[in-house]
Amino acid sequence: MEIVKIINDPVYGFIHIKSPLVLEIIDHPIFQRLRRIKQLGISDYIFPGAVHTRFQHALGAMSITEKALDTLRVKGIEISDKEYEATQLAVLLHDIGHGPFSHSLEEVLMPNVSHESISYQYMNLLNKQFNGALDLTLKIFRNSYHRYFFHELVNSQLDLDRMDYLLRDSFFTGVPEGRINVDRIIQLLNVVDNKLVAEEKALYTIENFLNARRLMYWQVYLHKTSLGADRLLVNIISRARDLVKAGEVLPGPPDFMDILSNPPEHENLVENKVLSKFGRIDDYDVIGSLKLWVHVNDKILSTLSKMFLDRKIFRVKLSSEAIDKDELMSLKNAVAHKYNVLNQETRYFLSYGKVTNEAYLSGGNGIQMLQKNGQIVDIADAADLPNIQAMSRVVSKHFLCKPKNLYL
């Protein structure tokens, strides 16, 4: 197949685009927006190199999809050119529904709509624009195609999305614990009864993959300083949204302000007009708005925006125990006194809740290992040590965020 485009990637080297349709999708404005959405939200406040984008991640995941499909073809798995292209597109577009700062603002910008649902709706829009060329891509994405293993390459506990983001996030954050042997995992993939399996020789490599994911969650994705920055930004957007809904006029990009004031109440109520607006907002709209909000009359919004821009982010306390109610009440009183705000307004200066880390879910949708005798077993049963069973345990931590300069 003729190469139509070569892209130089710092993780994999050259990425070869062989499909004119794939290149057209990459060049589409909806996909190009991912250049302006950071992969790890606000993690560059902690890891200065973590400024890579959803655009880079999507291209990387698509690149290793090509390697995986080529490997399966070599092993005798029949994959048509149409299935090959559709799977590449499903992986390429899996994150197209992410909003500004990725997961950080998902709960507050479109609180009742998941990014997966938005991705699917954008793919529907693209399918209409390209006269049904993404019909099979949509089936694979929503798992309605009869050859189930294609969907597992897109979305499973051993999917290509996870492989790329672990390796890429490790590379850009400088956290070596996330490094995994993607090439070996891909070379040892296979298909049995239309389901994705890994050959027995991949056992220790996949164990390392699961352990890397567990460590990256605690060291990067749930890093407590990153959590503090996330919660501060969520509180800022919550305050802005509440002001706009109350009739206040705030400066900011029109599309961003419209999304703030009129978020859809349910994912089934997302209209094309809302999708169009959401598809035009990115990290730059949020940061640009914060720079304007520093100067608004609302003291809470102004103070919080300045805190974020100056990196005076929330201090975070992690605990295995639930947050003490008396401690929380004392903090609310201290906030009300220090910032001269009403008791019900102290919630903008505090945040509390629970984070969980579950590296592996054993059971029916677990990672299946193909043993030399032809049997297929869950990797938790194939491992000769109980460390994978231990990874299946949900680890929870309670968090409490408060301004750094607040003391009891």
N, C-alpha and C positions, 0 to 999 in steps of 0.2 A: 504494500500500500504506500502510495506516495506521501511524503511528509509535506504538509502545507505551512507549518510554522514550527520554529524551534525557540523555546524559552529557557533561559539559564536560571536554574534554581540553586540556592546555596546548599540545600540538603541533599538533592539527588543528582545534581549536575544538569544535563540537558533534558528537558521535557519535550517530547515530540508530539505535535498535534497532527494527526493524520486524516481527520475528518473535517471537511469544509463546514458541516453543520455544527460541530463542536466549536470551531473557531468563530462562527457567527454568533453562537450563544455567549461565548466569552466576551465578544465585542459589544454585546447588548448592554444598554445603560443600566438595567436592573442588576446585571452581574458585575459591571464595572463599579457599582456603588460599594461592593465589598472591599475595594481598595481603600476605602475611607472608614472601615470598621476594623478596629484592632481585634485580633484573635483572643487575647487574654484580658480584654477590658482595661482595667486600671492597673494591671500587674506591673507595668513599667514604672509605677511609683515605688516599687520594691526592687524589681529587676530591670535596670535601665535599658537592657537590650531587648526587652519583650515588646517591641513595637511592630512585630509582624502582623499581618492582616488576614482576615477571612479569605481574601482573594488568593493569597499565597497558599493557604491551607487547602482550599478547594482544588487548586491546580495540582498540589502535591498528592492529594488523595486520589485524584483522577489519574495521575501518572502511575502510582503503584497499582491502580485498578488494571491498567494495561498489562503490567507485569503479571498480575494474578491470572488474568484471562489467558494470556499467552502460555503460562505454566499449565493451566487446566487443559488447554488445547493439545499441548505436547503429550499429556497423559491420556489422550484419547477421548476427552469430553467434547462432544459436538457443541460448538457455539457458532451460531450464524453471525455474519457481519452485522446484521440488524440488532441481534442480542448484544453483541460486543459494544456497538456504539450506544445503545440504549442504557447499558449498565454504566458506561463511562459518564454519560450525561446525568444519570441518577446520582452518582457520587459527586460529580461536579456541582450539582444544584442542591445538594442536601442541606446546605447552610444558607441558602439565598434569602431565607426569611428572617435572618437575624437583624435586629435593630441596633441602634447606637450602643457602643461598648458591649456588644454581644450579650452574655448572660446577665451582666450587671444590672441592666435596666429593664429586663424582660418583664418583671413582675409589676412595674409601675407604668410603663408606656402603653402596653397592650395587656392589661392584667388578666383578662379572661381568654386570651388567645395564645396558644403555644407557637414557638418559632417554627416547629415542624408543620403546623397547620398553615402558617403563612407561606412557608416554602412550597407546599403542595399547591396553594392557590396561585402563586407566581408561576409555577410550572404549568398550570392550566392556562394562564394568560399567554405564556410563551408558546404553548402548543397551538393555541388559536392563531397567533401571529405567524407561526411556521406551518400552518395548514395541516395539523395533525401529525407532524414529524416526531412528536414526543409521546405518542399514544402508548407505546411499549414502555417508555421510560416511566410514565405515570403508573402503569401496572406494577412494574418492578418496585417502585418507590413505596406504593401502598400495600405491597405483598399480595397482589391478586393475580400474579402470573403463576402458571402451573409449575414452572421450574424454580422452586423455592430458593435454591442456592444463590441465585442472582440477588435476591433481596438480602440474604445473609451477608453478602459482600458489602452491601450498602449499610445495613443496620443489624448488628448482632454483637455478641460479646467478643467476637474476633473479627470485627469489621475493619475495613480499610481506613475509615474515618479515624478510629482510635489509633491505629498504627501510625498514621501521619501526625496526628496532633501530639502524641507522646514524643516522637522523635523530633518534631519541629519545635515544640515548646521547650524541650530539653536543650536543644541547640541555641535558641534565642535567649533563654533565661540563664544559661550557663549552669544549670542544675544537672549533673551527670547521671543522677539516679534514674532519669527518664529514658536513658539510651536503651534501645531494644534492637534486636537483629531482625529487621523487617525482611531482608532478602531471604533469610533462612525460613522464616515462617511462611512466606509466600511460596517458596520452592517446595514446601512440604504440605501444601493444601491439596485437597482432593475432593471428589464428589461421589457420594454413595446414595442411591435411591433419591436423587435430586436434592440431597442435603449436603451442606458444606461440612467437611471433616478435616482434621489435621492428622497426618501420619504419625505413628508412634515415636519416630525419631525427633519429632518437634516438641516432645513433652517438656524438656527442661528449658527450651527457648520460650515456650508459652508460659511456663511458670515465671520466668524472668519478666515477661511482658505483663503479667498480672501484678507481680510485685512492684514493677516500675510504675504502674498505674496507681497503686495504693500509695506509694511514696510521693508521687507527683501531686496527688490530691492534698496531702498534708503539707508538703514543702512549697507548693506553688498555688494550686487552685483554691485551697482553703487556708493559705498562709494568713495569720491573724492580722497582719498589717494591711494586706490586700483586702481582707474582710472589712476592716475599719474604713478603708477608702470607699469600698462598695456601698456600705451602709450610709456613709455621709452623702454620697451622690444620690442614692435612692431617696434620702430624706429631703434633699434639695429639690429634686423633681417632684416629690410629693407636695412640698410646700407650694411650689409654682403651680401645680395642677389645682390645688385647693383654692389658691388665690384667683386663678383664671375662672374656675367654676363659680366663684363668688362674685364675679363681674369685674374683677380687677383687670386692667389692660397692662400687660407686661411686654417689654420689647423682646423681639426674637424672630427667627425665620418663620414666615407664615405657615408653612406645612407642619413644622414642629409644634407651633402653638395650637394649630387645629387638632393635631393628634392628642395633645395634652388636654384640650377642653372637651373633645368628643370621642373618647376611646370606645370601641365597639363593646357591647355588653356580653356578647357571646361570639364564638368563632364562626358560627353559621350566619352571623349578621355583618360580617366583614364585606363591605361593598367594594366594587372596583375603584370608586373614588377614594376610599380610605386606603386601599392598596397602593394607589398611585402616589398619594401623599407620603405614606410610610416608606415607599420605595425611593423617595427623594431625600430622606433625612439620614444623617450619619453622625459620627463622632464630632465632626466640625460644627454642626448645628448646636450640639449640646455645649461644647466648650465656648463657642461664640456667645451663646445665651448667658452662660455664667459670667462672662466678662462684662456683659451689659447689666446683669442683675446685681452686681456689686454696687451699682449706683442707684438702685431703686429705693423708694421710700420705705418699703417693708423691711424692718430691721432684721427679722429672722432670716428672710431670703438673702438679704445683703450680707449678713454675717456669715452664714453657712457657705455662700458662694466664694467669699474671700478666703475662708478657711480652706476650701478645697483647692483653689488656685495657688495658694501659698503653701500647700501640702501640710497644713495643720490638721491632719486627719484624726479621726476618732482613735482613742486608745482602746484596746480590746482586752477583755478578761475572759479567758476560757476556763471552763470547769466541767467536771463530770457530773456535777450536781446541778439541779435546776436553780435559776436565779432566785436569791432570797428576796422575799417581798418587802421586808423592812429596809434592806439595802436599796432596793429600787425606789421606794418612797423617799428615802433620804436623798437619793440622787435627784429625784424630781424637784424636791424642795430646794436643793442647792442650785439647780439649773434656773429655777424661777427667780431665785434671789440674784444670782450672778448676772443673768441676761435680762432681768426685769421683764419677764414674760408671764402670761397667765399659766396656771397649772396645766390646763389642757393643751397648751402650746409647747410644753416641755418635751413632748414626744418627738419633735423635730431635732432635738439635740441629743437624743438617746436612741438606742436600738438594742433589741435583745431577741433571742430565739435559739434555734438549735441547728447545727450542721451535722451531716452524716457522711460517712465514707464506707462504701461497700465495694470492694475490689472485684468480687465475683459472685454471681448468682447461680448456684448449682440447681440442677433440676432439668425440666423438659427443654428449656431454651438455653442450656449451658453449652460449653465448648465440647464437641464430640471428637474423641480420639479413635482413629482406625488402628487397631492392633495388628500385629503380624499374623495372627490366626484368623483374621477377618472379622473379629468381633468389634462392635462399636460401643464404647463406654464413655461416660462423663469424665472429664479430666480430673475431677476431684476423686474419682474412684481409681483412675489410672496412676495417680501420683503415688510414689513409694513412701512419702512422708506426709504428715497431716497439715502441711502449711497451706494448701489450697482450701481445705475445709476451714482453716482458721480465717482465711481471707473472705470467706462467705459470711462471716459474722459482721453484723452492722455495728460500726463504732460511731457513737454519737458524742458530741460535745456541745455544751450550752455556752452561749456567748453573751457578753454585755458590752456595749460600746458607749463611750462618753467622750466629751471634749478633753483634750490632753491637759488643759489648764484648770480642770475642775477637780477640786479636792474636798473630801469630807472631813 
